[in-house]
Amino acid sequence: MNPTILIIEDNAQYLGLLSRIISAEGFRVIPAPDATTGLKQLEKEEIGAVLCDVGLPDYNGVDLVETIKSKYPFVEVIVLTGQGTIEDGVQSMKNGAFDYVVKGGDNKRLIPLLNKALEKSQLQSRIQHLEKTVSDKYSFENLVGSSEALEKSKNLAAKVAQTDANVLLLGETGTGKEVFAQAIHYAGKRKLKPFVAVNCSSFGKEILESELFGHKAGAFTGAIKDKRGYLEEANGGTIFLDEIGEMNIELQAKLLRVLESQEFYKVGDSKPIKVDVRIIAATNRHLEQEAAKGSFRSDLFYRLSVFQIQLPSLNERIEDIDALVKYYVKYHANKAAMKMPKVSKDFMEVLKKHQWKGNIRELKNIIERAMILCDGELLPEHLPFDFSSAPDSQITFDLAEVEKQHILKVLRHTGNNKTESARLMGIGLTTLYRKLQDYGIEQTA
């Protein structure tokens, strides 16, 4: 549908002329003889841009710009001025107008200006839509579950999100600490700025230092050009430091400087870099105990733990398993473009009796593997061999044959991608090759 242009002009002859010129360019035009009519049209119609006269019988056009922009910030306004009222056009732009056109003298500028105004309006609308999509995706409402333990953590996170306080997320591995960190970021005032996640356990000391703080060309062998670090990338936003307890104590001192002064030095540089970042850290360690032992800086611990949130383990929120299974079944079905399988009662009972050492991350992987093996319904037999399954009845299957068929089915699902198959089965690639050899199925896989 072509964009709609609202023209607010009290001179009927000039209003008709503008309507014909703009309609000829393919735009839909809504004429309004005064501001009151124009404002009513803005309430009813989806307007792309407004042409507004300065001298209106019921409203000062300069002030009308401010009124329109306050209610409809993405609607661009082009002001129509007379030869002697150019200063009104300038003031209108200060009030938020896109531009102004002198009546009778700038007709050639009118259509190009309208096109530019519409481009800006449409871009702003798309940006707003994307921002809303991202905020909705990472909102607290999308943290699946309604158990008392989870709600307590969500409420604390929602409160601290409105501040700039540093946050320390505590909990076992796989409890969703990064998901919580994202929700805190996108619910706060920094949501339009970057969210950068760093797993401190994924890098050695030297590499982590370079990744966090960046480096200057020539700082070390292989540093052929300047590199921006994660802290610089997160400027204005949030940096999430997962597994902060694994950070080398020397790097902890450099991080402490960032917390105290919001500045740091790149590796090999003598000039400080100023940043404005919020730090959310996470760990499954007892940092207070680590600090007492001297393996973690106590001053850094107190700086990071301005606001602590303990995330519950899955074993503490068993009542959320129903909602989580429903969520991950739908997620994996959509991802694989497959029909959603049914979930048997026995399957759910087994899950609720299991001791979840890997928490939500383990549950997610379990559901993915089970969906590969099932034929329309998730059953206890689709769970891993070492799973605390289940049923009291004795299983009399030949375990070797069951394992062999399991491996074959996973290999077929991945198109014989052994690396992906090993990941799905939760075993090492070397272990998979050994089993293929043991069962004599490598040449047929």
KAZIQUI-V405821 format. One line per field, one symbol per residue. burial: # if it has 16 or more other C-alpha atoms within 10 Angstrom, else .. A space follows every 10 residues. Layout:
# KAZIQUI-V405821
burial=???
This chain:
# KAZIQUI-V405821
burial=..######## ....#..##. .#....#### #####..##. ##....#### ######.... ##.###.##. ...####### ##...#.### .##.###### ##.......# ..##..##.# ##........ ....#..### ..#.#...## ..##..##.# #...###### ########.# ########.# #.######## #...#..### #######.#. ......#### ########## #########. .#.###.##. .#######.. ....###### #####.##.. #...####.# #.###.#### #####.##.# #..##..### ###......# ..#..###.# ##...#.### .######### ###....### ####....## .......... ...#.##### #....#.#.# ##.##..... .#..##.... ....#
